[in-house]
């Protein structure tokens, strides 16, 4: 079966590569960070150099502290959506919005794509923007929680065909990204014109903990209050930093396995022309076998040439001796 790459894939890959080639000053995307994580840039470049594959989105892994938004069903009709909610809650400065567990929009209080350190902060409460609390959540059902997350690498790779997607799935599984798979089965329908997209991911390294809530009782000054101790935050950070190390190791294993599987797939796959040739000629041999045969034949020819040369030298010596004896006579 020939691995024909659809024109639609070629077009999309060219568009992606053109976008990725933009300078850091002009590049932007739809992610909260708005740029590619440097920790995964090398892996992305390696994948995009492979025929029939192109990356569509990525995250190298991150630690984040996130305050939930309100449920849109709880908003008054006079509110201007989630933006109005965040303006009322005093969180209108900095950051980006994101959905969280069906709770509407919210805001990141802290995001890091590398191991966490205090730097110039006195405590993790200061680093995450938390006010110490008494560990007791407020009464009532509509509580805006603050969540601590560690999320491992996730990488989406578009493939030209299911055959091109197979090495990605194999490499992801062998590297420890057990929850990887095709995002949609529409690619199985030839009429859908849909390309396979593989999500490389693992839930096993994920970590989540509720660490606080939004206290909106103070007039005109909502406060992010902690529900945990400084020691508990330090433990979460230590666990996350260890998982950053494991996550990086898995990324490297995935990269090595992918290159190995792609090379193996390319060396073992035959074009339809080669298959017909093999069926037609019973003495068909692959490239490595042919190389070894030609090498052996070359060595044999060298030995025969050397043996022939020795015979000529010996024969010439005998002729000269005979001529000399005849001359003396």
C-alpha positions as CSV (number, residue, x, y, z in Angstrom):
1,X,0.0,0.0,0.0
2,X,1.5,3.3,-1.1
3,X,1.6,6.1,1.6
4,X,0.1,8.8,-0.5
5,X,0.1,12.1,1.4
6,X,-3.2,14.1,0.7
7,X,-2.8,17.6,-0.6
8,X,-4.9,18.9,2.3
9,X,-2.3,17.7,4.7
10,X,0.5,19.3,2.7
11,X,-1.3,22.6,2.8
12,X,-2.0,22.5,6.5
13,X,1.6,21.4,7.3
14,X,3.0,24.3,5.2
15,X,0.7,26.7,7.0
16,X,1.8,25.4,10.4
17,X,5.5,25.5,9.6
18,X,5.1,29.0,8.2
19,X,3.5,30.1,11.5
20,X,6.2,28.4,13.6
21,X,8.9,30.1,11.7
22,X,7.7,33.6,12.7
23,X,10.0,35.6,15.0
24,X,9.3,35.4,18.8
25,X,8.2,39.1,18.7
26,X,5.5,38.4,16.1
27,X,4.5,34.8,16.9
28,X,1.2,34.3,18.9
29,X,-1.3,31.5,19.4
30,X,-4.5,30.8,21.2
31,X,-2.8,29.3,24.3
32,X,-2.9,31.2,27.7
33,X,0.9,31.8,27.3
34,X,0.5,32.9,23.7
35,X,3.8,31.2,22.7
36,X,5.4,27.8,22.5
37,X,7.1,26.4,25.6
38,X,10.8,26.4,25.1
39,X,11.0,23.0,26.9
40,X,9.1,21.3,24.1
41,X,10.3,23.3,21.1
42,X,13.0,20.8,20.2
43,X,10.5,17.9,20.2
44,X,8.1,19.9,18.0
45,X,10.9,20.6,15.5
46,X,11.9,16.9,15.4
47,X,8.3,15.8,14.8
48,X,7.7,18.4,12.1
49,X,10.8,17.2,10.2
50,X,9.1,13.8,9.8
51,X,7.2,13.1,6.6
52,X,3.4,12.8,7.1
53,X,3.4,14.4,10.6
54,X,2.9,17.9,11.9
55,X,2.2,19.3,15.4
56,X,-1.0,21.3,16.0
57,X,-0.8,22.2,19.7
58,X,1.4,21.5,22.7
59,X,2.2,22.1,26.3
60,X,5.5,21.0,27.9
61,X,3.9,20.5,31.3
62,X,3.0,23.1,33.9
63,X,2.1,24.1,37.4
64,X,-0.8,26.4,37.7
65,X,-3.0,28.0,40.4
66,X,-6.4,28.8,39.1
67,X,-9.4,30.6,40.6
68,X,-12.8,29.4,39.2
69,X,-15.3,31.7,37.6
70,X,-19.0,31.7,38.5
71,X,-21.4,29.4,36.9
72,X,-23.0,31.4,34.0
73,X,-26.5,30.2,35.1
74,X,-26.0,32.1,38.4
75,X,-25.3,35.4,36.6
76,X,-28.0,38.1,36.4
77,X,-29.2,39.0,33.0
78,X,-27.8,42.5,33.5
79,X,-24.3,41.1,33.8
80,X,-22.0,41.4,30.8
81,X,-21.0,37.7,30.9
82,X,-17.8,36.5,32.5
83,X,-15.8,39.7,31.9
84,X,-18.3,41.6,34.1
85,X,-18.0,38.9,36.7
86,X,-14.2,39.2,36.9
87,X,-14.5,43.0,37.0
88,X,-16.8,42.7,40.0
89,X,-14.5,40.2,41.7
90,X,-11.5,42.5,41.4
91,X,-9.5,40.2,39.1
92,X,-9.4,42.4,36.0
93,X,-5.6,42.9,36.0
94,X,-3.4,40.6,34.0
95,X,-3.7,36.9,33.1
96,X,-6.0,35.1,30.7
97,X,-9.3,33.4,30.9
98,X,-9.9,29.7,30.6
99,X,-12.8,27.2,31.2
100,X,-12.6,25.1,34.4
101,X,-14.7,22.1,35.1
102,X,-17.9,23.6,33.7
103,X,-17.7,26.5,36.2
104,X,-17.5,29.2,33.6
105,X,-14.5,31.5,33.1
106,X,-11.8,32.1,35.7
107,X,-8.3,33.3,36.0
108,X,-4.8,31.9,36.5
109,X,-3.1,33.3,39.5
110,X,0.2,31.6,38.8
111,X,1.6,29.5,35.9
112,X,5.0,28.0,35.5
113,X,6.3,25.6,32.8
114,X,9.4,24.7,34.8
115,X,10.1,23.6,38.4
116,X,8.7,26.0,40.9
117,X,11.0,28.1,43.1
118,X,10.3,30.9,45.6
119,X,12.8,33.3,44.0
120,X,12.4,36.6,45.8
121,X,9.1,35.6,47.5
122,X,8.9,34.9,51.2
123,X,6.4,32.1,51.0
124,X,4.3,30.0,48.6
125,X,1.3,31.9,49.8
126,X,2.9,35.1,48.5
127,X,4.0,33.4,45.3
128,X,0.5,32.2,44.5
129,X,-1.3,35.4,45.7
130,X,-3.0,33.7,48.7
131,X,-4.0,35.3,52.0
132,X,-3.7,32.9,55.0
133,X,-7.0,31.6,56.2
134,X,-8.3,29.5,59.0
135,X,-8.8,26.4,56.9
136,X,-12.6,26.6,57.0
137,X,-14.5,27.3,53.8
138,X,-17.3,29.9,53.9
139,X,-20.9,28.8,54.2
140,X,-23.1,28.6,51.0
141,X,-23.1,26.7,47.8
142,X,-21.6,29.2,45.3
143,X,-18.0,29.0,46.3
144,X,-15.3,30.0,43.8
145,X,-12.5,27.6,44.5
146,X,-8.8,28.0,44.0
147,X,-7.1,24.9,42.5
148,X,-3.5,23.8,42.3
149,X,-2.6,21.8,39.3
150,X,0.3,19.9,37.9
151,X,-0.3,18.9,34.3
152,X,2.2,16.7,32.3
153,X,3.1,17.2,28.6
154,X,0.3,17.1,26.0
155,X,1.1,17.1,22.3
156,X,-1.4,16.9,19.4
157,X,0.1,15.6,16.1
158,X,-1.8,15.6,12.8
159,X,-1.0,12.7,10.5
160,X,-1.4,12.4,6.8
161,X,-2.8,8.9,7.0
162,X,-3.5,6.3,9.7
163,X,-0.3,4.6,8.6
164,X,1.6,7.7,9.5
165,X,-0.2,7.9,12.8
166,X,0.7,4.3,13.8
167,X,4.3,5.1,14.8
168,X,3.2,8.0,17.0
169,X,0.7,5.8,18.9
170,X,3.4,3.1,19.4
171,X,6.0,5.6,20.6
172,X,3.6,7.3,23.0
173,X,2.6,4.0,24.6
174,X,6.2,2.8,25.0
175,X,7.2,6.1,26.5
176,X,4.6,6.0,29.2
177,X,1.9,8.3,27.7
178,X,-0.8,5.6,28.3
179,X,-3.9,7.7,27.6
180,X,-2.8,8.7,24.1
181,X,-5.1,8.0,21.2
182,X,-6.9,9.4,18.1
183,X,-9.0,12.4,18.9
184,X,-11.7,11.4,16.5
185,X,-12.7,8.4,14.4
186,X,-14.0,10.6,11.5
187,X,-10.7,9.9,9.8
188,X,-12.0,6.3,9.2
189,X,-14.6,7.7,6.9
190,X,-13.0,8.4,3.5
191,X,-15.7,10.8,2.6
192,X,-15.2,13.0,5.6
193,X,-11.9,14.4,4.3
194,X,-10.7,14.4,8.0
195,X,-7.1,13.8,8.9
196,X,-6.1,11.7,12.0
197,X,-4.9,13.7,15.0
198,X,-3.1,11.8,17.8
199,X,-3.2,13.2,21.3
200,X,0.0,12.3,23.2
201,X,-0.9,12.5,26.9
202,X,-0.8,10.9,30.3
203,X,-3.1,11.4,33.2
204,X,-0.9,9.3,35.5
205,X,1.4,12.3,36.4
206,X,-1.5,14.8,36.9
207,X,-1.9,16.4,40.3
208,X,-4.8,18.5,41.6
209,X,-5.7,19.9,44.9
210,X,-8.1,22.6,46.2
211,X,-6.0,25.1,48.2
212,X,-8.3,28.1,48.7
213,X,-11.4,30.1,47.7
214,X,-12.4,33.6,46.6
215,X,-13.7,35.5,49.6
216,X,-16.0,38.3,48.2
217,X,-17.4,39.4,51.6
218,X,-15.0,42.4,51.9
219,X,-16.6,45.4,50.2
220,X,-14.8,46.4,46.9
221,X,-11.9,44.1,47.8
222,X,-12.4,40.4,47.3
223,X,-9.6,38.3,48.8
224,X,-8.1,34.9,47.7
225,X,-8.0,33.0,51.0
226,X,-6.0,29.9,51.6
227,X,-7.5,26.7,53.0
228,X,-4.1,25.0,53.6
229,X,-0.9,25.6,55.4
230,X,2.4,26.8,54.0
231,X,3.8,23.3,54.7
232,X,1.0,21.7,52.5
233,X,1.8,24.1,49.6
234,X,5.5,23.2,50.0
235,X,4.6,19.5,49.7
236,X,2.5,20.1,46.6
237,X,5.4,22.1,45.0
238,X,7.9,19.3,45.9
239,X,5.7,16.7,44.3
240,X,5.2,18.7,41.2
241,X,8.9,19.4,40.8
242,X,9.6,15.7,41.0
243,X,7.0,15.1,38.3
244,X,8.6,17.7,36.1
245,X,11.7,15.5,36.1
246,X,9.7,12.3,35.2
247,X,7.7,14.3,32.6
248,X,11.0,15.4,30.9
249,X,12.3,11.8,30.9
250,X,9.1,10.6,29.2
251,X,9.3,13.4,26.6
252,X,12.8,12.2,25.7
253,X,11.7,8.6,25.5
254,X,8.9,9.5,23.3
255,X,11.2,11.5,21.0
256,X,13.7,8.6,20.7
257,X,10.9,6.0,20.2
258,X,9.1,8.0,17.6
259,X,12.3,8.4,15.5
260,X,13.0,4.7,15.9
261,X,9.5,3.6,14.9
262,X,9.3,5.9,11.9
263,X,12.7,4.7,10.7
264,X,11.7,1.1,11.1
265,X,8.3,1.7,9.4
266,X,10.1,3.4,6.4
267,X,12.7,0.6,6.0
268,X,10.1,-2.2,6.1
269,X,7.4,-0.7,4.0
270,X,7.4,-1.6,0.3
271,X,5.8,0.3,-2.6
272,X,3.4,-1.4,-4.9
273,X,6.0,-1.5,-7.6
274,X,8.4,-3.3,-5.3
275,X,5.7,-5.8,-4.2
276,X,5.0,-6.7,-7.8
277,X,8.7,-7.1,-8.5
278,X,9.0,-9.4,-5.6
279,X,6.1,-11.6,-6.8
280,X,7.4,-11.7,-10.3
281,X,11.0,-12.7,-9.4
282,X,11.4,-15.5,-6.9
283,X,15.0,-14.5,-6.3
284,X,14.0,-11.0,-5.0
285,X,16.1,-9.7,-2.1
286,X,15.9,-6.6,0.0
287,X,18.5,-3.9,0.1
288,X,20.5,-5.2,3.1
289,X,20.6,-8.8,1.7
290,X,21.7,-7.5,-1.7
291,X,24.5,-5.4,-0.1
292,X,25.8,-8.3,1.8
293,X,25.7,-10.5,-1.3
294,X,27.6,-8.0,-3.4
295,X,30.2,-7.5,-0.6
296,X,30.8,-11.3,-0.5
297,X,31.0,-11.5,-4.2
298,X,33.5,-8.6,-4.3
299,X,35.7,-10.3,-1.7
300,X,35.6,-13.6,-3.7
301,X,36.7,-11.8,-6.8
302,X,39.6,-10.2,-5.0
303,X,40.7,-13.6,-3.7
304,X,40.5,-15.1,-7.2
305,X,42.5,-12.1,-8.7
306,X,45.2,-12.5,-6.0
307,X,45.4,-16.2,-6.6
308,X,45.7,-15.7,-10.4
309,X,48.4,-13.1,-9.8
310,X,50.4,-15.6,-7.7
311,X,50.1,-18.2,-10.4
312,X,51.4,-15.9,-13.0
313,X,54.4,-14.9,-11.0
314,X,55.3,-18.5,-10.3
315,X,54.8,-19.4,-14.0
316,X,57.0,-16.5,-15.2
317,X,59.8,-17.5,-12.8
318,X,59.9,-21.0,-14.2
319,X,60.1,-19.7,-17.8
320,X,63.0,-17.4,-17.0
321,X,64.9,-20.3,-15.4
322,X,64.4,-22.5,-18.4
323,X,65.6,-19.7,-20.7
324,X,68.7,-19.3,-18.6
325,X,69.6,-23.0,-18.7
326,X,69.1,-23.1,-22.4
327,X,71.4,-20.2,-22.9
328,X,74.2,-21.8,-20.9
329,X,73.9,-24.9,-23.0
